[in-house]
Amino acid sequence: MTLPHAAADPAGADRTFQVDLRGLVDLLSHHLYSSPRVYLRELMQNAVDALTARHALEPAAPAEPFGIRLYANGSVVRVEDDGVGLTEADVHTFLATIGRSSKRADRIAEQRGDFIGQFGIGLLSCFLVADEIHVLSRSARTPDAPAVEWRGRGDGSYTVRTLPASARPRPGTTVTLTPRADAAEWTRPAQVHALARHFGSLLRHPVTFDDGTGGTGGPGAPVNPEPAPWTRTYPTPGARSRALAAYGEEVFGFRPLDTIELDLPAVGLKGIACVLPEAVPAGRRHGHRVHVKGMLLSEQAEEILPDWAFFVRCVVDAESLRPTASRESLYEDDTLAAVRDALAERLRAWIARVAASDPDLLGRFLQAHHLAVKSLAVYDDEILRMLLPWLPFETTDGHTTLDEFARTHRTVLVTSSVEEFRQVAAIASAAGLGVVNGGYTYDRDLVHRLPEIRPEVSVADLDPETLTAHLDPVDRETELAAAAYLAQARDALAVFDCDVALRTFQPASAPALLVDSREARHERTRSRLAREQEGGLWGDILGALRQEAPRAQLILNQLNPLVRTAVTIDEPELARTSAEALYGQAAMLSRRPLRPAESSLINRSFLDLLAHALRKDS
């Protein structure tokens, strides 16, 4: 873009911008359009809008003869339509003025909603693949109108001339491109045909293709031979369901677990949602195929569904959704928000129907997508009531549903983390406690809502006291005999703020249980920092927050033969080493991340025990 020198013009005079067309095309190719392939979509889109305008001009005329014809032979690409055409004045006004669109003209402003294009820059996309654009048009607005020829070049120049009506016997427009050598990838006949099918398979006007050789289906081969599958009639509901599933498989490459028909008459939206047959990673969102008035707008339109709906992929065709300037995504406005909410309601209704009438499909759906349903159930009371009893959870009875788990356990305990569950699962199961792993996303919140569905069941957070209360104490004589060892063990593990106790519990193969919550570790760290910062500003702040720091507990199992031997050790150094080894083994079984001091302790205790054994043998 260049501007005249300010000193050369009269003060206050109106000026016009000078546009560097090559720079503008480069800007379009790098920042507006995702690929040069969009040139064909823009030409087809202009053709569709021209046909729409002609139908508005001649509403009584039959729509069937009017269509779009594509031709590509490797040397030229041509797009021809039977639309409203352009007069010479239109050519000067719309083709020679960047950013101006015939869709903005006052005479058809009231029909803007009928047109796909709204921004008047689509024709410039042709400069992504060609240095010259040739347009031959004849207007249907004026009887016996002459033909008009416009040639635009990449350097910003253009020519216009009128031709006899015989140069184009019928109203409409023909756009011809002579591709550059570096654009062969996008202008080969096979590629043009593939792009036409890709963008225009759901267009309502007939589109044909010819490569001049009889290839790709022969001269006049239809690009969109059939209407969208959801608009067709089928002999039975089963036949319709199979046809929609087959279309979903053709579009997305997977056989849907089920298809959900989508129909929003208020915005003219129809289509299907295909339920993915396999789970997808949490938070990963698939793009959806969105057509606007039949023209493919985007294959990656994430914004049309809410975040929790990542178990489906949609293909829809809409009348009233607003495309962005690039026409490759949707404009975020109130209409799109309303569509998103309405489609979400359709998915909820499908889940409700399947839950009520098809337990086999529900089971397969939940097996693959329980995480998506859990994320929805947290905020949706209806889904919660319907599906919470059927959702799988990790429990001390294995992976099971809450409904089955509640039949055995009237009191359900839930952990706050995965590591806490792994610490206590085996012991709690042997003690008859019903514990659910609440460490996964959404699980703890959902388990706490179980009484809303099963009032006879109570839910509580698991704490160390609850677990230790279910461990059997040893008799008085055994505890007194082990007192000296326990004192040595407590002294050895004091650096970890860990107490030591002796109990009996199942399974007997477990020598020790380390009971230590994440919150307790955080509280001990905060207390230690407060002590270290005593007297300073941070010391005052942390001191105000300080509570009696809860201690970890290493619970030794008197039923385990190794522990029964260890508590009889009377050599202080060996007693301390064995206690450290038992602590390290229990810490590793908890599967939580080890602190550096704990890793060092495990290595040291192993080497000390090995050295003791070697000295004894020698």
N, C-alpha and C positions, 0 to 999 in steps of 0.2 A: 504494500500500500504506500502511495506517495502523496505528498501534499504540496501545493504551490508555495513559493516563498512568500512570506507574509508581507514583505515590504513592496512587492510588485503590484499589490491590489489596493483598490480604494478602501479606506477605513470603513469597517462595518458592513462590507459587501458580503452577501451570501455566497458560500462556496460549496462545492461538491467533492466528495472523496474520490480519489483515483485508486482503482482496485487493480492490484497485480494478480491476474487470474491464475497464473501458474503457482504463485504462493498460496492462493486460496485453495486450489485443488490439492496441493501438498498438505495443507492444514486439514482438509476433509479426510484425506487418506490416512493421516496419522492420528487424528484426534476425534473424528466424528464417526467414520465408518470403520467397522472391524476388519473388513477385507474388500479388495477390489470386486469380489463377486457380487456385491450389492448393486452394481450397475444394472444387472438384468432385472433384479427385483424392482428398482426404481422405474425402469422402462415399462415393465408389466403393470406396476402400480399406476403410473400415469395413464396407461391404456384403460385400466379398469375405471379410473375416475372419469375419463372421457366417455366411456360407455354409460356410466351412471348419469352424466350430464345429458347425454343424448336421450336416454330414457325419460329424464325429467322434461326435456324439450318435446318429445314425441311419446307421451305416455300410452297412446293407443297403438303404437307400432309394436309388432311382435318382437320379443327380445331374442328369440332363438337364432335368427340369422346373424345377429350382431356378435362378433367375437374378436379374438386376438390370434394373430398368426405370427409365428416365429420362424426365422430362416437363418441358418448359419452353415457356411461351407468352408470355413477356414480363412477365407479372404475378407468376408463381410459378415456382420451380424445385423439382422434386420428385425424390427418389431413393428407390426402393422395392426391397426385397430379400426373398427367401424364406428368410432365415437363421434363426439360433437364437432371435432375439428377446430381449426383456427382461421380467423380472417387475417388479412395483412396487418390491421391495427392490433389484433391480438398478438401477433408475432413480435411486433415492435415493443408492445407493452410487457409481455410475459417472458419471452425467450431472451430478450436483450437486456433485461433488468434483473440483476442478481438478487435473489431473495423474494422476488415478486411471484405470486402464484395466481393462476386463473381461478383457483378455488377460493380466492379472497375477493373476487370481483363482486361488486354490489348486486349484480343481477342474479347471482346464485348464492348470495351470502346466507339466505335462509336455509339452504340445503347443505351447509358445510358439514353437518354430521353425517351426510351420505358418502363423504369422500374419505379415502384412506390418507392421502397426502395433505398436509396442512402448511408446509413451510416453504415451498417454492424453490428448493435448491436441488431437487432430485436429479434434474438433467445434468447438473455439473458432475455427478458421479460417473458419467460416461467418459469424462476426461481421465479417469483412473486407468482406462484401458485403450483409449483412442485419442489422437491429436485433433480429429475433426468429427463433428457431429452434423449429419445431414438430415433435415426435417422437411418432409413434403406433406402438406396438409390442405384439406378443403373443408370449409365450414358447412355444417348442416343448418345453421341459423339463417342463412341467406340463400334463397333459391338461385340457382345458376351462378353460385359464387365461383370465382376463379380459384385455381390452385395457387398455393403460396409456398415458395421454397426458401428455407433458411439454412445457411451454412455457418456454423460457429467453430472457431479454431482456438486451440489451447493458448495462443498468444494474446487472446482477448479480442480479436477482430471477428467481424461477422459480415455477411452479405444477405440481403433480402431481395427477392424478385417475384413478380407474379407470373404465372404460367396459364396457358389455356386450361379450361376445365377438363379437356381430354387428357391432360397429364395425370389426372387422378379422377376417373369417372365417377367414383362414389365418395360421399363425405367420409372423413376419417383422417388418420394421421399415420405416416410411415416414418420411422426413425431408423437411419442406417449409420452404422459405425464401421470404419476401416481400422481394425485393431493394430496397435503397435506390436512390434516383434516381441517385446518383453512381456506382452499381455497374452501370449498364446495359451498359457495355462488356463485362462478363464474364458477364452473365446473359441476353443476347438468345438466342433459340432457336438461331440459326445458330452462335453462339459456343459455347453449351453443347454442341451436337452436335460441333463441331470439337474442343473440349477433351476430350470423351468419347473420340473416336477417337484423339486425341493420347496420352492417358494409358492408355487401355484396349484398344488394338488387339490386344495379345497375351494378354489375360486368358483364363483357361481356362473361366470361367463365361460363359454367354450374356448379352450386354448389348444392350438395345434402347432406341430413342429415339422419342419422339412429341412433336410440337409442337402437336398439336390441330387442325392444318389439313390434314394429309396431306403436308406439305412434308418436305424432307430425307429422302426415301425412303418416306414414308407412315407411318401408325401402326404401331408395333412394328418399325420398320426396324432391322436388326441393326447394331450399332456395330462388332463384331468378327466378321464373317461367316466368316472362315477362320482356322484355326490358324496358328501361326508357320510360315514356309516350310520351315524345316529339320526340322520334325516330319512333313511330308507325304511321301507316296510318289510317285515319278515313274517313267514307263515306261523311261527310259534315263538313264545318268549324264550325258549331254549335256543332256537336258531338265532335270535337276536343277541343273546348273551354270548354265544360262541363267535358270532361275527365281530362283536365289539372286542372280545378277547383276542381274536386273531389280528384285528387292526392294531391293538395295543402292542402285541408281540412284533408286528411289522415295524411299528414306529420306534419302539424302545429296545427291542432285542431281547425281551424276556417274556415268558408266559405269565400273565398276571394271576395272582392268587384269586382275585375277583376284580370285576370292573364295576365302577359306581357311575351311573349316569348323572350328568350335571346339566341343569336347565334353569336359567335365571331369565325369565321373559322380560323383566324390567330393563335389562341392559342387552337383550338379544344374545345371551350367551348360551351355548350348547357345547357339550363335549363329554369326555369320560375321564375318570381318575382310575388309574391302574394300580392295584395294591401290589407292592413288591413282594416276591415270594421269599426273600431272605432279609435278614436284619441288615441295617446300615449303621455305621458308627454314629454314636451319639453326637448330635449337633451338626452332622453333615446334611446339607440340604441339596436335593436334586433340583435341577432346573426343569421348568415345564414348557411345553410347546404352546405358544399363544398365537393364534391367527386373528387378524382383525379384518372383518368382512371377507374372509377367505384367504387373504394374503398372510403368509407366515411372517410374523413380527419377530419372534425370538424363540430360541430353543432352550434358553437358560433363564426364564422369567421366574426367579425365586419369589418375587414379591406378591405373587397372586394367591399364595396360601400362607397361613401362619407357621411359625417355626416348628410347632409340635407335629405338623403333618408331614414329617419326612418319610412316612411309610407309603406314600403314593407318589406317582408321577402323572401329571395331567396333560391332556391335549384338548384345547378348547378353541372355539371360534366365537368372537364377540362382535357386536355392532358398536357399542358405545364406549369402549375403553380408549383412552387417549394415548397415542404413541409419543415418545420423545422426538426431538428434532432428527435424530439419526434413524428413527423408526426401527430400532433394534431392541427397545425395552419400553416399559410402560411408565407413564407419568404418574407420580405419586400424588393423588388428589382424593377428594371425598368419594368419588365414584369407585376408585380402586379399593379404598378402604371398605366400602360397603360390599363390594364383590367378594373381597377376602373374607369378611365376616359371614356372608351368605354361603360361600363354599365350605367354610369351616363347619357351619351348621349341617350341611349335607353330609359331611364326613361323620359327624356325631350321630346323625340319624342312621347312617349305614351301620355304625358300630352297635347302636341300640337294636336295630333289626336283626343283625347277626346274633347278638347275645340272646335275643328272645326266640329265634326260630331255627338257628343252624349251629348247634354246639360243636359239630365236627369242624366247620369252617372257623368258628371262634377259637377253637383250640389251636389250629394251625396258624391263625393270625397272631394270637398271643405268644405262641412259641417263638415267632420271628420278631414281633414288634412290641413286646411287653414294655420296653423302655419308653417308647412313644406314648403308649396308653397311660403309663404311670405319670408322665409329665402332664398329660391332659387331665388325669383324674385328680391331681393336686388342686386344680382350680375349677373343676367342673363337677358339681355335686351329683348330677345325673349319671355321668360316667362312673363316678366313684361308687354310687349305689349299685350300679349294674355289674361292674367288672372287678371291684376290689376283691371279692371273695375268690375270683378266678385267676388273679394275677400271681405269677410264681415269685417266691422269695427264697433266699438261702436261710435255712434254719438248722437247729440241732437235730431235726428229723430228716435232714437232707433238703434238696430243692423240692418245694411243695407249695401248694396254694394256701392262702390264709384260711380258707374255709375248712380244708382238711386239717390244718394245724390247730385251729380253734376247737375242733372236736376232741382233741386229746389234751389240750392245755387251756384251761379256763383263765389262767393268768399267763399272759404273754409278756416276756421281757425282751427289750430291744436294746441293742448296743448302739453307741454313737459313732463307732468307726469299725472298719474292716479288721484292723489289727486287734481291737478289743474282742471281737467275735472269735477270731482265731486263737486268742489266748485261752478262752474259757469254753469253747465249743465242746471239746471231748469231756471235760470235767462236768460241765453243766448237763450234758446228755446223760452221763452216768448217774448224776444226782437226780434225774427226773425233771430238771428245769426245762421249760420251753423258751428258747432264746432265738430271736430273729436278728439276722445281720442287718443293722440299720445304717451301715457305712456307705452304701451305694446311693447314687443320686435318687432323690425322692422317697427312698424306702422308709426312712425313719418317720417322716411326716405321714406317710400313708398308713403305716402300722398303727400309729397313735390314733388314727381315725377309725380303726376297726370297730370300736364299740358303737359307732353310729350305725353300723350294719348288723353287728352281733352284740346287742346290749348285755348279754349274759357273760361276755368276755371282758376282762380288765387288762389294761396295757400299762406297763411302767418301764422306765429306763433301768437298765441293769447297772448296778453299782457294786464295787468290791465287797461291801458289807453283805449284800444279798447273797452273793456267791459263797463267801466264807461261812455264812450262817448255815449253809447246807452241807458243809464239810464236817465230818464227825471228829470230835476231839479225842485225843488219846487218853488212856487212863492216867491217874495221878502218879503211879509208880513209874510208868514209862517216861512221863514228862520230867520227873525229877532226875531220872537216870541220864536224860539227854540234856540237862540244864547247862552243864559245862560246855558241851559242844555248841549249843545254841548261842551261848554268850560269845564264844570265839567267832561264830559265823556272823553275828550282829556287828561285832567290832570290825570284821573284815569287810563287810558290805556297807558300813556307815557312810563311806565316801559316795555311795549311790542313793543315800537317804532311803535305805531299804531295811525293813524289819524282817525277822525270820520267825516262823512259827512251825509247829509240828502238828499235823492232822492225819486222818486216814480218809482216803477217797479212792474212787474208781476212775479210770482203770489203774490197776496196781502197777502196770508197766510204766506209768508216768512217775518219775522220781520227784519232780517238783513242779510247782505252778507259780509263775510270776504274775501277780495281780498289780497292774499299774496302768492307769488311764492316761490319755493324752493331756487332759485337763490337770491332772495331778502333776505331771512332769512340768507343764507350763507354770503352775503355781510355785513349784520348788525353784524353777529357774528365776522367777520374779523375786522370790524371797532371797535367793543368793545374791542377785544384783542389788537388792536393797541393802543387804549387809555390806557389800563391797563399796556402795556409794554413801555409806553412813555419813550424815552431816551435810551433804551437798544438796543441790536443788533436786536432782533425780532421786536422791535418797529419800527426801521428804515426800516426793510424789509416789514412789514405789512403796514407801513405808505406809502411806495412807491406804494403799490398796492391799497391803499384806494381810493375809489371814494365817491361821495356823496351817502350815503347809502339810498337805496329806502325804503320807509316806507310802512308798511301794511296799509290797509284801511278797517275800519268797516263802511259799508254803511247801514244806517238805512232806512227802507222803510216807507215813510209817509202814504202809503195806508193801512198799518197794524194797526188795532185798538190799539194793545198794545203799539206800538211806539207812536201813537198820544197821548196816555195817558202819556207815559213816559216823552215826551219832555215838558210837562206842570209842572213837578215836580219842586218845588222851594226849597225843603229841600236838602241842599248840600250832606249830608251823604247818603240819600236815592237815590239821583240822581247818585252818584258815584256807589252805589251798583247795581242799575238797569243797568247802562252801563256795569259793569263787568259781570252781568248775561247775557246780550245780546251778549257780546263778547264771553263768554264761550259757549253759545248755537250755535253761528255761527261757532266757532272753531270745535265743535263736528260734526256739519253737514258737515264740509269739509272733514271729515274722515281721516285726516292726523294724525300722532302720536302726542299726546299732550306732551308739555314740562312739567316738574314738576311744574313750577310756574303757568302754565295754569290750571293744575289739582287742585292745591291748591286754585286758584282763583274761580273755579267753585264751589268747596265745600263751600268756605267761603261766596260767594255771595248768594248761596242757603240758608245757615243757617241765614245770616243777613236778607234776605227777609222774612224768616219764623218768625224770632224773631220780625221784624217790624209788621208783620200781627198779631201776638199774642198780642203785646202791644196795637195795635189799637183796637182789639176786647175787650181787658180788659178795 
